[in-house]
């Protein structure tokens, strides 16, 4: 009987056991390779998840041809399976409030986590987690969500880093251009087009609001910035509340938990008030000359609640727009259908924003790739 496990590793091992029952030769080494492969991709995409498992667990053409049907069979059975954990009586289950979610998140932030280092939702509910608002994530799903965010950030950063240009030398075949060029010859490949890596000069500068009104979103956004900067080196990161702080060096730490502790210790504005205009003016006066140019995309992450001077915010936004390639403003509240950017801060900033979008769940983070 297939049982829905509570960890990704347990589900993968059970799937490998299922494959062995179907005649596949899958050993412990194959299971380890598969788990490592999943750390390198955004495995919340069903097709990528399936392709990764096929690539690591199939050893012959026959197995590869049979894999998809077995894969669908397994996960369909898993979807109907009884959860491995003992479930509480649904009649006694109380609805989860936003306040309880906040307490759960704070518990996670302060290190009181479960001992299950691989705890995660099953494949069948990855998509559900990806579409769930950060503010409503229960404590038991926080670790899994963090893993998904890391995967998404790494993938986006790698995508932003990859640029190619045509080459006269036989460096790397460009399959798409080769097929296009040979279409006039009936598709026969008589001429090969090559490409090579092009240095990507695009720079990303992120300013993230860590004030009280952003508290339910901040830790997930910092995780995203941390994972992104680990891959994408041409990035500068700042956080702000009532003051501005450059955190680029801190995000270069190899351990996210240590990075988060450093940020909360050194940043007195964490979960405090907001003065966006003053903070952006600080950036313009002290950093923009060295960090902004026509190849810099500025990403501002904030709900727009500002207790400061609107005139200062307007002048700062005008200056940033004039000296950068593009301004992307990501607002977690924009994920709600009823949201309107009516607060003074948003209304003041809007004329200078090139892209205004939501940043309330994993799916909204994926959309960022369209504008980078």
Secondary structure, 3 states (H helix, E strand, C coil): CCCECCEHHHHHHHHHHHHHHCCCCCCHHHHHHHHHHHCCCCCCCHHHHHHHHHHHHCCCHHHHHHHHHHHHHHHHHHHHCCECCCCCCHHHCCCCCHHHHHHHHHHHHCCCCCCCCCECCCHHHHHHHHCCCHHHCCHHHHHHHHHHHHHHHHHHHHHHHCCEEEECCCCEECHHHHHHHCHHHCCCCCCCCEEEECCCCCEEEEEEECCHHHHHHHHHHHHHHHHHHHHCCCEEEEEECCCEEECCCHHHCCCHHHHHHHHHHHCCCCCCCCCHHHHHHHHHHHCHHHHCCCCEEEEEECCCCCCCCHHHHHHHHHHHHHCCCEEEEEEHHHHCCCCCCCCHHHHHHHHHCCEEEECCCHHHHHHHHHCC
